[in-house]
């Protein structure tokens, strides 16, 4: 009986060692897959930069029929695949346009309020965001929120009083809950400097918000015509506006400098996702403003 017990214990110990070794080997394999996945993500970001660089050399107009705007089909890589897409960020409303030199731009504030109204969201959100961005600590007269409001929260914090780096920061601003941010996400961006809206890539909602006298129905008709023939320059766009509609100088353009690449990699049993914001402006490849893993 004693011998049988010793054998049983030895068998149990051997099984435990085998299980432990198997678990360790699997963990090591997954770590290796994760490292490889992140390396492929970086290669995917370089692919996006190359596409945008080639586009800048061939055309000064950006529109949705160009190669950069096509979703990358699943691309086979060693032991997995890479998928990705590039999106123009100047087709959206740049939230950082709300403040210039630390002071609120009343014209841009009114445009953002129109966008909120078009999307069925409360207009007071614009005042709360303006206070988050501007350099002073004085709340907007109607629905602002500065340090006094945020310090009363649990946990307390201060208003940023600076431009947004990423739209995800909106989660800290009064009123911008999950539902509001999900509704706004397709129509907003946060770029390092003031930018014009690219009328070749903007949604009807954004066009209706930035162009005085343009209702949503007319903006939808413009976009439908644009899908057949893109706007070659600002004069081409303004000539197609309905009577009574006008865009302020500097508010619109037909080219873009900022793009986001969203990438997903599957390697073995590991998966990695990432985003990168690119700025295209100089003679070389676009620079990386930021990148993050999701």
C-alpha positions as CSV (number, residue, x, y, z in Angstrom):
1,X,0.0,0.0,0.0
2,X,2.9,2.3,0.9
3,X,4.5,1.7,-2.5
4,X,1.2,2.3,-4.3
5,X,0.8,5.6,-2.5
6,X,4.3,6.7,-3.4
7,X,3.7,5.9,-7.0
8,X,0.4,7.8,-7.0
9,X,2.0,10.8,-5.4
10,X,4.8,10.7,-8.0
11,X,2.3,10.5,-10.8
12,X,0.4,13.5,-9.4
13,X,3.6,15.5,-9.1
14,X,4.5,14.6,-12.7
15,X,1.1,15.6,-13.9
16,X,1.3,18.9,-12.1
17,X,4.7,19.6,-13.5
18,X,3.5,18.8,-17.0
19,X,0.5,21.1,-16.6
20,X,2.7,23.9,-15.2
21,X,5.1,23.5,-18.1
22,X,2.3,23.5,-20.6
23,X,0.8,26.7,-19.0
24,X,4.2,28.3,-19.0
25,X,4.8,27.4,-22.7
26,X,1.4,28.7,-23.6
27,X,2.0,32.0,-21.8
28,X,5.4,32.3,-23.5
29,X,3.8,31.7,-26.9
30,X,1.1,34.3,-26.2
31,X,3.8,36.8,-25.1
32,X,5.7,36.2,-28.3
33,X,2.5,36.6,-30.3
34,X,1.7,39.9,-28.6
35,X,5.2,41.2,-29.3
36,X,4.9,40.2,-32.9
37,X,1.4,41.7,-33.1
38,X,2.7,45.1,-31.9
39,X,5.5,45.0,-34.4
40,X,3.0,44.3,-37.2
41,X,0.9,47.3,-35.9
42,X,3.9,49.5,-36.3
43,X,4.5,48.2,-39.8
44,X,0.8,48.9,-40.5
45,X,1.3,52.5,-39.4
46,X,4.2,52.8,-41.8
47,X,1.9,51.5,-44.5
48,X,-0.6,54.2,-43.8
49,X,2.1,56.9,-43.8
50,X,3.4,55.6,-47.2
51,X,-0.1,55.7,-48.7
52,X,-0.7,59.3,-47.4
53,X,2.7,60.4,-48.7
54,X,2.1,59.0,-52.2
55,X,-1.3,60.7,-52.2
56,X,0.2,64.1,-51.4
57,X,2.7,63.8,-54.3
58,X,-0.1,63.0,-56.8
59,X,-2.8,65.4,-55.8
60,X,-3.5,68.6,-53.8
61,X,-7.2,67.6,-53.3
62,X,-8.4,65.0,-50.9
63,X,-11.7,63.2,-51.5
64,X,-13.3,59.8,-50.7
65,X,-12.5,58.2,-54.0
66,X,-8.8,58.2,-53.4
67,X,-6.8,55.1,-52.4
68,X,-6.2,56.3,-48.8
69,X,-9.9,56.2,-48.2
70,X,-10.4,52.6,-49.1
71,X,-10.5,50.1,-46.2
72,X,-7.5,47.8,-46.2
73,X,-8.7,44.2,-46.8
74,X,-7.4,41.5,-44.5
75,X,-3.7,41.2,-45.4
76,X,-1.9,37.9,-44.6
77,X,1.2,38.2,-42.4
78,X,3.2,35.4,-40.8
79,X,0.8,33.3,-38.6
80,X,-2.0,35.9,-38.8
81,X,-3.5,38.9,-40.6
82,X,-3.6,42.7,-40.6
83,X,-6.6,44.9,-41.2
84,X,-6.8,48.7,-41.3
85,X,-8.4,51.9,-42.5
86,X,-7.5,55.6,-42.8
87,X,-9.9,58.3,-42.0
88,X,-9.7,62.0,-42.7
89,X,-9.9,64.0,-39.5
90,X,-10.6,67.3,-41.3
91,X,-14.0,66.0,-42.5
92,X,-15.1,66.3,-38.9
93,X,-15.6,69.3,-36.6
94,X,-12.3,70.2,-34.9
95,X,-13.3,70.8,-31.3
96,X,-10.1,72.8,-30.7
97,X,-11.3,75.4,-33.2
98,X,-13.6,76.6,-30.3
99,X,-10.6,78.5,-28.8
100,X,-8.1,80.7,-30.4
101,X,-5.1,82.1,-28.4
102,X,-6.8,80.8,-25.2
103,X,-10.0,82.8,-25.9
104,X,-13.4,81.4,-27.0
105,X,-14.2,82.0,-30.6
106,X,-17.9,83.0,-30.6
107,X,-18.3,82.2,-34.3
108,X,-17.0,78.6,-33.8
109,X,-19.0,78.3,-30.6
110,X,-22.2,79.1,-32.6
111,X,-21.2,76.5,-35.2
112,X,-20.7,73.8,-32.6
113,X,-24.0,74.7,-31.1
114,X,-25.6,74.2,-34.5
115,X,-24.0,70.8,-34.8
116,X,-25.3,69.8,-31.4
117,X,-28.8,70.9,-32.4
118,X,-28.6,68.9,-35.6
119,X,-27.6,65.8,-33.6
120,X,-30.4,66.3,-31.1
121,X,-28.0,67.1,-28.2
122,X,-28.2,69.9,-25.6
123,X,-26.6,73.2,-26.8
124,X,-25.2,73.9,-23.3
125,X,-22.6,71.2,-24.0
126,X,-20.8,73.8,-26.1
127,X,-20.4,76.2,-23.2
128,X,-19.0,73.4,-20.9
129,X,-16.5,72.4,-23.5
130,X,-15.5,76.0,-24.2
131,X,-14.6,76.5,-20.6
132,X,-12.7,73.2,-20.5
133,X,-10.5,74.5,-23.4
134,X,-10.1,78.3,-22.7
135,X,-7.2,79.6,-20.7
136,X,-9.2,81.5,-18.1
137,X,-11.1,80.3,-15.0
138,X,-14.3,82.3,-15.6
139,X,-17.3,80.1,-16.5
140,X,-19.3,80.9,-19.6
141,X,-22.3,83.1,-18.7
142,X,-25.0,80.5,-19.5
143,X,-23.9,76.9,-19.0
144,X,-20.1,77.0,-18.3
145,X,-18.1,74.8,-16.0
146,X,-14.8,75.7,-14.5
147,X,-12.7,74.6,-11.6
148,X,-15.4,75.1,-9.0
149,X,-17.6,72.5,-10.7
150,X,-14.9,69.9,-11.2
151,X,-13.4,70.3,-7.7
152,X,-16.8,69.4,-6.2
153,X,-16.8,66.0,-7.9
154,X,-15.5,62.8,-6.4
155,X,-12.7,62.5,-7.1
156,X,-12.0,66.2,-7.7
157,X,-9.9,67.6,-10.6
158,X,-9.3,70.8,-12.4
159,X,-10.5,72.0,-15.8
160,X,-7.7,71.4,-18.4
161,X,-7.7,75.0,-19.8
162,X,-5.9,73.8,-22.9
163,X,-6.7,72.2,-26.2
164,X,-7.8,68.5,-26.4
165,X,-5.1,66.0,-27.4
166,X,-7.7,63.3,-28.1
167,X,-11.5,63.2,-28.2
168,X,-11.4,60.6,-25.5
169,X,-10.7,63.4,-23.0
170,X,-14.3,64.5,-23.4
171,X,-15.2,61.9,-20.8
172,X,-13.9,64.4,-18.2
173,X,-16.0,67.4,-19.4
174,X,-19.4,68.1,-17.8
175,X,-22.3,66.6,-19.7
176,X,-20.2,64.5,-22.1
177,X,-21.4,61.1,-20.9
178,X,-21.0,57.8,-22.9
179,X,-24.3,58.4,-24.8
180,X,-23.3,62.0,-25.9
181,X,-19.8,61.0,-26.9
182,X,-21.1,58.0,-28.9
183,X,-23.5,60.3,-30.8
184,X,-20.8,62.9,-31.4
185,X,-17.9,60.6,-32.3
186,X,-18.5,60.4,-36.1
187,X,-18.6,64.1,-36.4
188,X,-15.8,65.4,-34.2
189,X,-12.0,65.5,-34.1
190,X,-9.4,67.1,-31.8
191,X,-6.4,68.4,-33.8
192,X,-3.3,70.2,-32.7
193,X,-4.2,73.4,-34.4
194,X,-7.1,75.2,-36.0
195,X,-8.2,73.6,-39.2
196,X,-10.6,74.1,-42.1
197,X,-13.3,71.5,-42.8
198,X,-12.6,69.5,-45.9
199,X,-15.9,69.7,-47.9
200,X,-14.9,66.6,-49.9
201,X,-15.0,64.4,-46.9
202,X,-17.3,66.1,-44.4
203,X,-20.7,64.6,-43.4
204,X,-23.9,66.5,-44.2
205,X,-24.3,67.3,-40.5
206,X,-20.9,68.9,-40.3
207,X,-21.4,70.9,-43.5
208,X,-24.8,72.2,-42.2
209,X,-23.2,73.3,-38.9
210,X,-20.3,75.3,-40.4
211,X,-22.1,77.0,-43.4
212,X,-24.6,79.7,-42.6
213,X,-28.0,79.2,-44.3
214,X,-27.4,75.6,-45.2
215,X,-30.0,73.2,-43.8
216,X,-29.4,69.5,-43.4
217,X,-31.5,68.5,-46.4
218,X,-29.5,70.8,-48.7
219,X,-26.3,69.5,-47.2
220,X,-27.4,65.9,-47.9
221,X,-28.1,66.9,-51.5
222,X,-24.6,68.5,-51.8
223,X,-23.0,65.3,-50.5
224,X,-25.0,63.1,-52.9
225,X,-23.7,65.2,-55.8
226,X,-20.2,65.2,-54.4
227,X,-20.1,61.4,-54.4
228,X,-20.4,61.6,-58.2
229,X,-18.1,64.6,-58.8
230,X,-15.9,65.8,-56.0
231,X,-15.2,69.5,-55.4
232,X,-12.0,70.6,-57.1
233,X,-11.5,73.8,-55.1
234,X,-13.4,76.1,-52.7
235,X,-14.8,78.2,-55.6
236,X,-16.3,75.0,-57.1
237,X,-17.9,74.2,-53.8
238,X,-19.3,77.6,-53.1
239,X,-20.8,77.7,-56.7
240,X,-22.9,74.7,-55.8
241,X,-24.3,76.1,-52.6
242,X,-28.0,77.0,-52.6
243,X,-29.0,80.6,-52.6
244,X,-28.6,82.3,-49.2
245,X,-25.9,79.8,-48.0
246,X,-22.4,81.1,-47.4
247,X,-19.2,79.8,-45.8
248,X,-16.8,82.1,-43.9
249,X,-13.3,82.5,-45.3
250,X,-10.9,79.9,-43.8
251,X,-13.7,77.6,-42.6
252,X,-13.6,75.3,-45.6
253,X,-11.1,73.6,-47.9
254,X,-10.7,70.7,-50.2
255,X,-7.5,69.1,-48.8
256,X,-6.5,67.7,-45.4
257,X,-3.3,67.4,-43.3
258,X,-4.6,65.2,-40.5
259,X,-5.6,61.5,-40.8
260,X,-6.2,58.7,-38.3
261,X,-5.2,55.1,-39.1
262,X,-7.0,52.4,-37.2
263,X,-5.3,48.9,-37.3
264,X,-6.1,45.4,-36.0
265,X,-3.6,42.5,-36.0
266,X,-4.2,38.9,-35.2
267,X,-1.2,36.7,-34.6
268,X,-1.8,33.1,-33.5
269,X,-3.9,33.5,-30.3
270,X,-3.1,37.1,-29.7
271,X,-4.8,40.2,-31.1
272,X,-3.7,43.8,-31.0
273,X,-5.5,47.0,-32.0
274,X,-4.1,50.5,-32.4
275,X,-4.7,54.0,-33.6
276,X,-2.3,56.7,-34.8
277,X,-2.9,60.3,-35.8
278,X,-0.7,61.6,-38.6
279,X,0.0,65.1,-39.7
280,X,0.9,65.6,-43.4
281,X,2.4,68.9,-44.2
282,X,6.1,68.8,-45.0
283,X,8.0,67.3,-48.0
284,X,8.6,63.9,-46.3
285,X,6.4,61.2,-44.8
286,X,3.6,62.3,-42.5
287,X,4.7,62.7,-38.9
288,X,3.1,60.8,-36.0
289,X,1.2,63.2,-33.7
290,X,0.3,60.3,-31.3
291,X,-0.3,56.6,-31.3
292,X,-2.0,54.3,-28.8
293,X,-2.9,50.7,-28.3
294,X,-6.6,49.9,-27.9
